[in-house]
Amino acid sequence: MMKIWLTNYVANSAGYVFWKAGTLQMNVTPDMVPKSVPFQLNTTVFEHIVPALYAHYPNKAMQLFINATSPPAINGSSLGLNLTASGDVTVSVILDNKTV
């Protein structure tokens, strides 16, 4: 029989390595959102939240850049697993000439 122990230290070290390598970031484009999702990634979704954005860029595609600003913290216990992550999201409008 073989036992494998996974501690908080191992999980947090892995999170640090992934964060330091820059792999905890993602660019979400409109083609990544399935058509079955009730909202699509365009300015129409933000029409009532940010009216000026929609007024300036009506029904334009958008993209999101999601980036971890620090390593995730993972804490496991007999009660379950807790993951704490912090990051930022940059929202950009894709113009007709495909620039942001």
C-alpha positions as YAML, in Angstrom:
chain: A
units: angstrom
residues:
- id: 1
  name: MET
  ca: [0.00, 0.00, 0.00]
- id: 2
  name: MET
  ca: [1.17, 3.52, -0.81]
- id: 3
  name: LYS
  ca: [0.09, 6.72, 0.90]
- id: 4
  name: ILE
  ca: [0.34, 10.17, -0.61]
- id: 5
  name: TRP
  ca: [0.10, 13.25, 1.58]
- id: 6
  name: LEU
  ca: [-0.89, 16.56, 0.07]
- id: 7
  name: THR
  ca: [-0.36, 19.40, 2.51]
- id: 8
  name: ASN
  ca: [-1.30, 23.07, 2.38]
- id: 9
  name: TYR
  ca: [2.39, 23.81, 1.83]
- id: 10
  name: VAL
  ca: [2.52, 21.72, -1.35]
- id: 11
  name: ALA
  ca: [-0.66, 23.28, -2.74]
- id: 12
  name: ASN
  ca: [0.43, 26.83, -1.87]
- id: 13
  name: SER
  ca: [3.89, 26.24, -3.33]
- id: 14
  name: ALA
  ca: [2.30, 25.08, -6.58]
- id: 15
  name: GLY
  ca: [0.06, 28.15, -6.60]
- id: 16
  name: TYR
  ca: [3.11, 30.38, -6.10]
- id: 17
  name: VAL
  ca: [5.01, 28.69, -8.93]
- id: 18
  name: PHE
  ca: [2.07, 29.05, -11.33]
- id: 19
  name: TRP
  ca: [1.58, 32.71, -10.33]
- id: 20
  name: LYS
  ca: [5.29, 33.53, -10.65]
- id: 21
  name: ALA
  ca: [5.39, 31.86, -14.10]
- id: 22
  name: GLY
  ca: [2.51, 34.08, -15.24]
- id: 23
  name: THR
  ca: [0.13, 31.22, -15.97]
- id: 24
  name: LEU
  ca: [-2.65, 32.54, -13.72]
- id: 25
  name: GLN
  ca: [-3.96, 34.93, -16.34]
- id: 26
  name: MET
  ca: [-6.43, 34.58, -19.15]
- id: 27
  name: ASN
  ca: [-7.77, 36.61, -22.03]
- id: 28
  name: VAL
  ca: [-11.49, 35.88, -22.51]
- id: 29
  name: THR
  ca: [-12.78, 36.70, -25.98]
- id: 30
  name: PRO
  ca: [-16.36, 36.63, -27.30]
- id: 31
  name: ASP
  ca: [-15.81, 33.37, -29.20]
- id: 32
  name: MET
  ca: [-15.00, 31.65, -25.88]
- id: 33
  name: VAL
  ca: [-18.50, 32.34, -24.50]
- id: 34
  name: PRO
  ca: [-20.94, 29.60, -25.60]
- id: 35
  name: LYS
  ca: [-24.00, 30.80, -27.51]
- id: 36
  name: SER
  ca: [-26.18, 29.07, -24.88]
- id: 37
  name: VAL
  ca: [-25.07, 31.59, -22.21]
- id: 38
  name: PRO
  ca: [-27.87, 34.16, -21.74]
- id: 39
  name: PHE
  ca: [-25.49, 37.11, -22.06]
- id: 40
  name: GLN
  ca: [-22.74, 37.56, -24.61]
- id: 41
  name: LEU
  ca: [-19.52, 39.47, -24.19]
- id: 42
  name: ASN
  ca: [-20.51, 42.80, -25.74]
- id: 43
  name: THR
  ca: [-21.38, 46.33, -24.66]
- id: 44
  name: THR
  ca: [-25.11, 45.59, -24.73]
- id: 45
  name: VAL
  ca: [-24.66, 43.63, -21.48]
- id: 46
  name: PHE
  ca: [-23.35, 46.81, -19.82]
- id: 47
  name: GLU
  ca: [-25.99, 49.14, -21.31]
- id: 48
  name: HIS
  ca: [-27.68, 49.81, -17.95]
- id: 49
  name: ILE
  ca: [-24.56, 49.43, -15.78]
- id: 50
  name: VAL
  ca: [-22.27, 51.77, -17.75]
- id: 51
  name: PRO
  ca: [-24.56, 53.77, -20.07]
- id: 52
  name: ALA
  ca: [-21.74, 55.96, -21.41]
- id: 53
  name: LEU
  ca: [-19.84, 52.89, -22.60]
- id: 54
  name: TYR
  ca: [-22.83, 51.63, -24.53]
- id: 55
  name: ALA
  ca: [-23.58, 55.10, -25.92]
- id: 56
  name: HIS
  ca: [-20.03, 55.44, -27.25]
- id: 57
  name: TYR
  ca: [-19.66, 51.80, -28.43]
- id: 58
  name: PRO
  ca: [-23.15, 50.40, -29.12]
- id: 59
  name: ASN
  ca: [-23.30, 46.61, -29.49]
- id: 60
  name: LYS
  ca: [-19.52, 46.17, -29.80]
- id: 61
  name: ALA
  ca: [-17.70, 43.01, -28.83]
- id: 62
  name: MET
  ca: [-15.60, 43.08, -25.67]
- id: 63
  name: GLN
  ca: [-12.79, 41.06, -24.18]
- id: 64
  name: LEU
  ca: [-11.71, 40.48, -20.59]
- id: 65
  name: PHE
  ca: [-8.15, 40.11, -19.38]
- id: 66
  name: ILE
  ca: [-8.17, 38.32, -16.02]
- id: 67
  name: ASN
  ca: [-4.95, 38.39, -14.02]
- id: 68
  name: ALA
  ca: [-3.98, 37.08, -10.58]
- id: 69
  name: THR
  ca: [-2.28, 39.86, -8.60]
- id: 70
  name: SER
  ca: [-0.88, 37.52, -5.95]
- id: 71
  name: PRO
  ca: [-0.47, 33.78, -5.47]
- id: 72
  name: PRO
  ca: [-3.63, 31.91, -4.48]
- id: 73
  name: ALA
  ca: [-3.84, 30.73, -0.88]
- id: 74
  name: ILE
  ca: [-5.17, 27.22, -0.35]
- id: 75
  name: ASN
  ca: [-6.17, 25.93, 3.07]
- id: 76
  name: GLY
  ca: [-7.46, 22.40, 3.53]
- id: 77
  name: SER
  ca: [-8.99, 21.08, 6.71]
- id: 78
  name: SER
  ca: [-11.40, 18.41, 7.82]
- id: 79
  name: LEU
  ca: [-14.19, 20.89, 7.05]
- id: 80
  name: GLY
  ca: [-13.22, 21.26, 3.40]
- id: 81
  name: LEU
  ca: [-11.01, 23.24, 1.08]
- id: 82
  name: ASN
  ca: [-10.75, 27.02, 1.07]
- id: 83
  name: LEU
  ca: [-9.22, 28.88, -1.88]
- id: 84
  name: THR
  ca: [-8.50, 32.61, -1.65]
- id: 85
  name: ALA
  ca: [-7.46, 34.41, -4.82]
- id: 86
  name: SER
  ca: [-7.08, 38.06, -5.72]
- id: 87
  name: GLY
  ca: [-6.82, 39.59, -9.13]
- id: 88
  name: ASP
  ca: [-7.98, 42.21, -11.53]
- id: 89
  name: VAL
  ca: [-10.06, 42.26, -14.67]
- id: 90
  name: THR
  ca: [-9.42, 44.63, -17.56]
- id: 91
  name: VAL
  ca: [-12.42, 45.09, -19.85]
- id: 92
  name: SER
  ca: [-11.72, 46.26, -23.42]
- id: 93
  name: VAL
  ca: [-13.97, 47.03, -26.39]
- id: 94
  name: ILE
  ca: [-13.02, 45.39, -29.67]
- id: 95
  name: LEU
  ca: [-13.32, 47.96, -32.44]
- id: 96
  name: ASP
  ca: [-14.38, 47.28, -36.02]
- id: 97
  name: ASN
  ca: [-10.75, 47.13, -37.16]
- id: 98
  name: LYS
  ca: [-10.18, 44.36, -34.56]
- id: 99
  name: THR
  ca: [-8.07, 46.55, -32.24]
- id: 100
  name: VAL
  ca: [-8.85, 47.09, -28.56]
...
